Each structure stands twice: as C-alpha cells, then as structure tokens.
Amino acid sequence: MFIMSANRVNISVDICGIKLKNPVIAASGTFGFGREYAEFMDLNRIGGISVKGLTLLPRKGNKPPRIAETPAGILNSVGLQNPGVKAFIEEELPFLRKFNTAVIANIAGNTIEEYCEMAEILQDADIDAIELNVSCPNVKAGCVAFGNSPSGISEIVKRVRPFCRQPLIVKLTPNVTDIREIAAAAEDSGADAISLINTILGMAIDIHSRKPILANNMGGLSGPAVKPVAVRMVYETAKTVKIPVIGMGGITNGDDAVEFLLAGAAAVMVGTANFVNPAACEDIAHGIENYLKQHNYTCINDITGKVELHP
C-alpha cells in the first residue's frame, strides 16, 4: 500500500519485492533490536530495521574500550555482540513484529558453512530479507574478509543463495580497490540487492599512553566523515548493477539522504546518527518528503539516480 501525503507525494519504495512505507532503514549494529529506540520514537514510522548483526551462536564481542569518538564520527570494534540467531527468532523477532516495519536479519560468520546454516534457520522466520555481512574474516582463508575480492564474494553469495528464501541483500565493505568489481560479482552470483558502505577501517591513538584507544587496536569508522566516500561508491555501484542499491554512510539528515538517492540509491540506511538523535530515522524520512514537496516531485523514483554530472 502506498503512503501518500496531502499533496500526493509518494515516499514509499519497493526494494526487490519488499514494500517500504518510506526509504529509510535503521542500519545494522546501531539500532539493536529496536527495543531501546521504541521508547523515543514510533517504529511504525520508519521503512525498516536491519537488526544487530547475528552470528550462529551467542557472542560477547570484543573487550572494551570498543567505541572511540572521532572529530566527525566514531570508531567501533564491538565485535558483533549478539544473542545468536535462534535467540533472535525466539526472543526479539516477536517484539519487532508488533510494528508495521520491514525486518531485515543481518548475518555474519567466520565460515561459509556458518552463513549457510544461519540462512537455513531463518528460512521459515517471519523476516522480510537477509542482509549478508561479507566484511567478516573467513577463518578458512587466513582471515581475509569474504567481500575483499570478486571471487570471495561470488563464492559466498552462490553458496548462501540456495538456503535463502527471502530476498538476499549483500552488504559491501568499502575496504577494496574497485567497488564496481565487487558489486558486479555479487549481482552475478544471485544477490537481490546491495547495501553499502560498511565501515572504513580506522585507528585512533592516545598520545599520552602511546597506545591505541580501542582494545582491538583498529575499528570501523562511521559517521559524517565517511559520507563523501559512501556517496561516490553508491554512485559507482548504481551505475554498474541493475539490482537495487541501498546507500549508507554518514547520513544525518534528509538532505544527506537525498544525496544518496540522487547518486542512485533506491533506499538508505541510517546508523551513527541514531546515537546522536534517537529519532533520526523518522526525522530523515520527513526531510526526504519535504525535499520532494519543495521541488514539486511526486515520488522517490523522480530523484533516484538523477544526479547531473558536469561535462
């Protein structure tokens, strides 16, 4: 069902068969399972929620400190702390299904077999899509991230696809030489949509102790600092593939989201901004709608991929 405003601005989108009332999705790892944010905002008012990254078994995550503030964002090395995929289905999913919003299960593993098992477990769960986190280290290949090469991403997508009844979204790492090759490999191997960017590998040092601030030494950089990189990679990816692209990276307001849509994103995910403003996703959806009204557009498709490059 399309959601129309008084002057007939349509902000609903369809991402590989998933109907979203608006194009704003809470990004995995920044929204938990929605319980805490439900105290500050109406979860019915956002397009979807990509839940905390799930692993096959419960995981405690890395030792602290595992969050460090930077001048324009944060570094994190949380280490995928989560209750495990089965506990998510039994304890968290019933809560999320109280709301009229899409639920996306983000899965991560150390081996392809773990990814396949999780996808198989989630086949009959009441979720709308699976988001494949390919930034995780493949322990069988010397801990090189699955998504760092076209061959690596092709193998994992091909192997997981038969176990996934729901649409399969592949979340790409920006820590690669050419994002276009990686995106094309994901599409060719069976991805229904692509989301990007995941965090950029970074480091911060305490000059007094002369040690890294994070106990894990390095972590993922997110927030406004990464937005120009993210916009560029979304643009390149959207020009390369035919499947929907979901953009993320430093989005804090409606104007930021519109940049990603103009670059070719069919929808956006909002992460770090949720830590600053618990109602960020809802505010950003309103900002997109206001932009459409101001420029006399009637729907999201009117601006998707419509950036006009200089000659």
N, C-alpha and C positions, 0 to 999 in steps of 0.2 A: 504494500500500500504506500503510495507516495504521500509525503507530508508537504502540504502547500501552505504558504503564508497568505496573509490577507491580499497582497498584491500579486499573488500567484508566482512566487519564487520557489522553485523546487530544489531542495538541498539534499534529496535522497540520492543514493548511488547503488549500483549493483556491481559487486566485486565477485566475479566467477560464480554467479548464482546466489550470492549472499546479499540479501536486501538490507541495506543500512539506512536508517532514517536521516542520517547526515554522515559526511565523510570523515568524522573524527573518531579515532580508535585510541584507547589508552594503551600505551606501549608496554610490552612485557618487561617485568623487573622493576617497574616504577609505580604500579598500581596494586600490587599484591593480588588478592582475590576479590577486591572491591569492598571488603567489609569496612575498613577504616574510612575510605572516601565516602561511603554511603552516609556517614554522619554529617558530611559537609555539603553534599550535592545529591541531586536526584539521578541515579544511574540510568533511569529511563530516557534521559535527555541526551545521551551520547550514542554514537553509532555502534560502538563495540568495545570489548575489553579483551586484550591479549594478556592472558594470565601470567603470573610469575613462572619463570622457566621451570619446567618439570623434568625430573630425572626418573629412571626406573625405580630406584629405591630412595628413601628419605636421605637428604643430605644436609649437613650442618653448615656447610660453607667454609670460607676461609677464616683464619683467625684475625682479630682486629689489631690495629686500625685497618678498616677496609673501605672507608669513604674519605676522600680528601677534597676540600673545596678549592677551586681554581678561580682565577680572575673572571672567567666567563663560562663557568660550568662546574662540573665535578668529575673527579676520577673515582671509579669504583672497582673494587675487587672483592665483591660479596661472595662469589664462588657458588652461585646457584643454590643458595639455601632454600629448601622446599620440602614438603611432607611426602613427596613421591606421587607418582601418577595415580595409584589406586586410592590413596587417601584423598587426593583432589576430587576424584569421581564421587567418592562416598561422602565426604565432609564439606567440600567447598562448592561443588557444582550445584547442589540443590539450592544453596543461597543465591547464587548468580542467576538461576533460572526463575527467580521471583521477579526479575526485571525484564522489560522489553528491550533487550540489547543483545547484539551478537556476542557469542563467547568463542574465543579462539584459544586453543590449547597450544602453548609454545613448548616444544620438547627439545631436550638436549641429552647427548650421550657421549660416551667415550669410545664406543664401537658402533659399527653399522647395525650389528645384531641388536644392540640396545634400542636404537631408534626404531627398528622394525617391530620389536616386541611392544614398545610403547604405542606405536601406531595401531597395532593389532588390538591392544587393550582398549584403545579409545574408539575403535570402530563402531561400537554399539552405544557409546556415551552420547548424551544429549548436548553435543557441541556443534558449532557451525563450521569450523575449519581447524586444520592443524597448521601451525607455523613451525617450520623446521629451522632450528638454530644451527647453522653449519659453521659457526665460529668456534666450536668446541674442539679440543685436541683429540685426534684419532690415536689412541694409545698403541694400536697395532701398526701404525705407520710413523712411529717416532714422535708422537705428539704434535704433528703438523695439523693445523686446522683443516677440516674437511673442505671448507669453502675457499681455500687459498689457490686452488688450481682448477681448470676446467675438467680435468679427468677426475679429480677428487669429488667435485660437486656432482658430476654426471653419475658416478658410481653410487653415491648415497641416495640421490633422488630416484634413480632407477630401482634401487633395492627397496626403498620405503614405499614407493608408489602403489605396489600391489596390495599393501596392507592398509591403505588409507582410503576409506570410502568417502570421506568428506573432502572438500577442496583442499589442495595442498599449497600452502604459501611457503616459499623458500626465502629465509631472511639472510641477506648477504653481508659479509664483512667488507669494510672499506680498505682493509689492510692487504690490498692486492695491487698488481701493476696495472691491469686493464679490467675495469669492472664490466665492460661490454662482453668480453670473452666469457666471464663467469656467468653473467646473466643469460647469454645465449645458450650455454651448456645446461643451465637449469631448465630453461624453456624446452629445449630439445629432449630433455630426459623425463619430462612429464609434469613439471610444475604448472599449477593453475594460475598462480600469481607470484609476484616477487615483492618483498619488502626490503627497504634499505634506507639509511645505512645503520648498521650496528655501530658500536662504539669504536673510536680510534685509539690504538694503543698509545698510552702516555705514561709519564713518570713525573713525580714531584719529590724534591729532596729538602729535608730540614737542614738548613745550613749550620745550625748550632750543634746538632748531634752528628751531622755529616752522613746521615742515613736516610733512605727513602721513607717518606711519610707512611706509605702503605706497607703493611707487613708482608705482602706478596711482592713488594718492590715495584711492580708495574700494575697498571689497571686500565680500564676503558674510559676514555674521555667522552663526555656527552655535554649537551647544553649549547648555548648560543655560539660558542667558539667553533663548533663543527658545522654550523649551518651552511656556509658557502661551499664547503666540500660536499655536503649532502645534496644541495641543490644541483650542483654540477653532475654528480653521479646519478641522480634521479633523471636528469635531462638525458644523459648519455644512454642510460638503460632504457628509458621510454622510447628513444629513437631506434633502439636495437631489437626489442622484443615486441610481440603482438599481444601478449597476455597483460593483464592489469598490473600496474606498479603502485605500491603503497609507499609513500615517502615519509621519512622521519629524520630528525637530526636538528636539534636546536629550535624547534617551533615553540614560541611562547605566546603568540597572539594570532588573531585572524589574518593579519597582513602576511605574517610568516607562512601560514598555511596556504594562502593564495599563491605565494611564490612557487611552492612545490606543485600546486595544481597547474599553474601556467607552464612549469617545466615538464609536465607530462604525468604527474601522479594522478591516479583515479581516486585516491583517498590518502589520508595522512594518519600517522601515529604520533602521539604526544607523550613524552617521557619525563625528562628532568623538570619541565615546567610544573608538573604536578607537585613537586616538593616545595615549590615557592608559593603556588596558588592551588589549593586542593580542588577548586572549581575550574581549573584551566581548560579542561576538555570542553566543558559546557560553554565557557566564555569564547573559546576559539570557534566553536560551531556558530555562535551568534555573530562573530566577526566575519566569518565567511558569508553568511546570509546578508549581512549589512553591505558587504562589498558588492554582491550581486545586485542588490537593490540600487545602490548608488550609481552603478554603471549600466543599469537597465538590462541586465542579463536575467534569464528566466530559470536557468538550471546550471548545475555543475559542469555539464558537458560543454557549455558555452565557453568555458575558460580552460578546460583541460588540454594541456599541450599547446596552448595558443600564444606562447612567448614569441615575440617578433625579433629575430636576431638582427644585429646591424650588418649591413652588406660588407 
